[in-house]
Amino acid sequence: MAALSSDDTARRPRVDTVTTRLRVLIDEQRARGFHRLPPEKELSEQLGTSRGTLREALATLEAAGEIERRRRVGTLITTPQKITLDHAVAYPIDYICSVSDILGGAGTTYAVREVSVRREAADDADAPLLGLRPGAPVFRVCRSYEVDGAAAALVEHTLPTELNGHDVRINSLTDGVTTFFRDVEHIPLVRSDHAVTAIAATGELAAELDVTPGAPLLVVHCRLYTDGDRIIALGRLVFRPDSLYLTASAYPRSLAK
């Protein structure tokens, strides 16, 4: 394999950033019922990037099956399909998305079982990540989901109680944290970091997801970033693997080159 030039090495981070922003835009378009991205010229201006970098990012998404570019038609957003594994639905972890959007887009029957928003003190681990002092107030938002009438997932996010110089209203968080950042605060989510593990269900978690103690669960810990590489929220997603499983919707970076 030929070695990457210095220009290629410098351009790759820009391509990865634009690819992430395009995924956020795709999620927003789906949420609004749109199935097409704007023309390349408009996208380039909207994302503040060159046409060349944009086209590389679009090529990455097309190779991953997330979009389809048709001559004289434009860039179509591929409809999320229900991928079954013992009736489970695939949840992509490599871009920022709403659980509700994924479940709805997959055509499955789902419902939000419970929503809660609690104001509490940030612990010593979370506070510095969010740029807060230990003990500063934060909101912890919890949403539980069911698929086909059975408990499937629990989603928790921790975020500051003050954003953009004003207090966050609790009722503005009930529709979901990613929706809140996008539609209420207009804060761009530019990327996310994930750590995935499996645990055995115990105590309240076993009861919440209607599984026997010791049953396997998938857990995703994530950090949501906004502009300036600032962490804006911390998340934990807990899934029952018989209802949801994790997948990557794009090639790894080493293959995307």
C-alpha positions in Angstrom: 0.0 0.0 0.0 1.4 3.4 -0.9 2.2 5.7 2.0 -0.1 8.7 2.6 1.3 12.1 1.6 1.4 14.9 4.2 -1.5 16.5 2.4 -3.6 13.3 2.7 -2.7 13.0 6.4 -3.7 16.6 7.1 -7.0 16.3 5.1 -8.2 13.1 6.8 -9.3 14.7 10.1 -11.2 17.3 8.1 -13.0 14.5 6.1 -13.8 12.7 9.3 -15.2 15.9 10.9 -17.4 16.6 7.8 -18.6 13.0 7.7 -19.7 13.3 11.3 -21.5 16.5 10.7 -23.2 15.0 7.6 -24.5 12.2 9.8 -26.0 14.7 12.2 -27.6 16.5 9.3 -29.0 13.2 7.9 -30.5 12.5 11.3 -32.1 16.0 11.3 -33.4 15.5 7.8 -35.0 12.2 8.7 -36.6 13.7 11.8 -38.2 16.3 9.6 -39.5 13.7 7.2 -37.0 14.7 4.4 -35.2 12.0 2.4 -32.6 14.0 0.5 -29.6 16.2 1.3 -29.2 19.7 -0.1 -27.1 20.1 -3.2 -23.3 19.9 -2.8 -22.8 23.7 -3.3 -25.3 24.4 -0.4 -23.8 21.6 1.7 -20.3 23.0 1.2 -21.4 26.5 2.3 -23.5 25.1 5.2 -20.6 23.0 6.6 -17.9 25.5 5.8 -15.8 23.0 3.9 -14.3 22.6 0.4 -16.2 20.7 -2.3 -13.3 18.2 -2.4 -13.5 17.4 1.3 -17.3 17.2 1.1 -17.2 14.7 -1.8 -14.8 12.5 0.2 -17.1 12.5 3.1 -20.1 11.8 0.9 -18.2 8.9 -0.7 -17.6 7.5 2.8 -21.3 7.6 3.6 -22.3 6.1 0.3 -19.9 3.2 0.8 -21.5 2.6 4.2 -24.9 2.5 2.6 -26.2 5.6 4.4 -26.8 7.7 1.3 -27.2 7.1 -2.4 -26.0 9.7 -5.0 -27.9 9.6 -8.3 -27.1 11.7 -11.3 -29.7 14.4 -12.0 -31.6 13.3 -8.8 -29.2 14.3 -5.9 -28.1 12.7 -2.7 -30.8 10.4 -1.3 -30.9 9.4 2.4 -31.1 5.6 2.6 -34.1 4.6 4.7 -33.0 2.8 7.9 -33.9 -0.8 7.6 -34.9 -3.2 10.3 -32.1 -5.7 10.6 -33.2 -8.7 12.5 -31.3 -11.0 14.8 -33.9 -13.0 16.7 -36.2 -10.0 16.1 -33.6 -7.5 17.4 -33.0 -4.0 15.8 -29.6 -2.7 14.9 -28.5 0.5 16.7 -25.5 2.2 15.1 -23.0 3.5 17.6 -20.7 5.4 15.3 -22.8 8.5 14.9 -25.0 10.7 17.0 -28.6 9.6 16.7 -31.9 9.5 18.7 -33.1 6.1 19.9 -36.6 7.1 18.9 -35.5 8.0 15.4 -33.7 4.7 14.9 -36.6 2.6 16.2 -39.1 4.6 14.2 -37.0 4.5 11.0 -36.5 0.8 11.4 -40.3 0.3 11.2 -40.6 -1.4 14.5 -43.4 -1.0 17.1 -42.0 0.9 20.0 -43.0 3.2 22.8 -41.4 5.4 25.5 -42.3 3.7 28.7 -41.2 6.4 31.2 -39.4 9.7 31.2 -37.8 11.3 34.2 -35.6 14.4 34.7 -33.8 14.8 38.0 -31.7 17.7 39.3 -28.7 16.5 41.2 -25.1 17.3 42.1 -22.4 16.4 39.6 -20.1 13.7 41.0 -16.3 14.0 41.0 -15.9 12.0 37.8 -18.6 13.8 35.7 -18.1 17.4 36.8 -14.6 18.0 35.2 -15.7 16.4 31.9 -18.6 18.9 31.7 -16.4 21.8 32.8 -18.1 22.1 36.1 -16.9 22.1 39.7 -17.7 19.0 41.8 -21.1 19.2 43.3 -22.4 21.7 40.7 -26.0 21.0 39.7 -26.7 18.9 36.6 -29.8 17.3 35.0 -30.0 13.6 34.7 -32.5 12.6 32.0 -33.7 9.0 31.8 -35.9 7.5 29.1 -37.0 3.9 28.9 -38.2 2.2 25.7 -40.1 -0.9 24.8 -40.1 -2.7 21.5 -43.1 -4.9 20.5 -44.5 -4.4 24.0 -41.5 -5.6 25.9 -38.8 -3.5 27.8 -35.8 -2.9 25.4 -33.6 -0.1 26.4 -32.8 2.5 29.1 -31.1 5.8 28.0 -29.6 8.2 30.5 -27.9 11.6 29.8 -26.2 14.0 32.2 -25.9 17.7 31.2 -25.4 21.1 32.8 -28.5 22.9 34.2 -27.3 26.2 32.5 -26.6 26.6 28.8 -26.0 29.6 26.6 -26.2 31.8 29.7 -29.6 30.8 30.8 -31.2 28.1 33.0 -32.4 24.9 31.2 -36.1 24.3 31.7 -36.9 20.8 32.8 -39.9 20.4 30.5 -37.7 21.1 27.5 -35.8 17.9 28.1 -38.7 15.5 28.0 -38.5 14.9 24.2 -35.0 13.6 24.4 -31.5 15.1 24.8 -30.4 15.1 21.2 -33.7 16.6 20.1 -33.3 19.2 22.9 -29.8 20.3 21.7 -30.9 20.4 18.1 -34.4 22.0 18.3 -34.4 23.9 21.5 -30.9 25.2 22.2 -29.6 24.9 18.6 -26.3 23.6 19.8 -24.5 21.4 17.2 -23.4 18.0 18.2 -20.3 17.4 16.1 -19.1 14.0 17.4 -19.3 11.4 20.0 -17.0 9.0 21.8 -18.2 5.6 22.8 -17.1 2.8 25.1 -19.1 -0.5 24.8 -19.2 -3.3 27.3 -21.5 -6.1 28.5 -22.7 -6.5 32.1 -24.9 -8.9 34.0 -28.2 -7.3 35.1 -28.7 -6.7 38.8 -31.1 -4.9 41.1 -33.0 -1.9 39.7 -31.6 -2.4 36.2 -32.9 -5.9 36.0 -36.3 -4.7 37.1 -36.3 -1.7 34.8 -35.6 -3.9 31.7 -37.8 -6.9 32.9 -34.9 -9.4 32.9 -33.8 -11.9 35.5 -30.8 -11.0 37.6 -27.6 -12.1 35.8 -29.1 -11.7 32.3 -26.6 -10.1 29.8 -27.1 -6.5 28.9 -25.1 -4.3 26.4 -24.0 -0.9 27.8 -22.7 2.1 25.8 -21.0 5.0 27.6 -20.8 8.0 25.4 -19.6 11.6 25.4 -21.3 14.1 23.2 -19.2 17.0 21.9 -20.1 20.4 20.5 -18.0 22.9 18.7 -14.6 23.6 20.2 -14.2 20.0 21.2 -16.3 20.6 24.4 -18.2 17.8 26.1 -21.8 19.0 26.3 -23.4 15.8 27.7 -22.5 12.4 29.1 -24.7 9.4 28.2 -25.3 5.8 29.1 -27.4 3.5 26.9 -28.4 0.0 28.3 -29.9 -2.5 25.8 -31.4 -5.9 26.0 -29.6 -7.8 23.3 -32.7 -9.8 22.4 -34.4 -6.4 21.4 -31.5 -4.3 20.2 -27.9 -4.9 19.2 -25.0 -2.7 18.3 -23.6 -2.1 14.9 -21.2 0.2 13.0 -22.8 2.1 10.1 -19.5 3.1 8.5 -16.2 1.6 7.7 -13.4 2.0 10.3 -11.1 4.9 9.6 -8.3 2.7 8.4 -10.6 1.2 5.7 -12.2 4.6 4.8 -8.9 5.9 3.6 
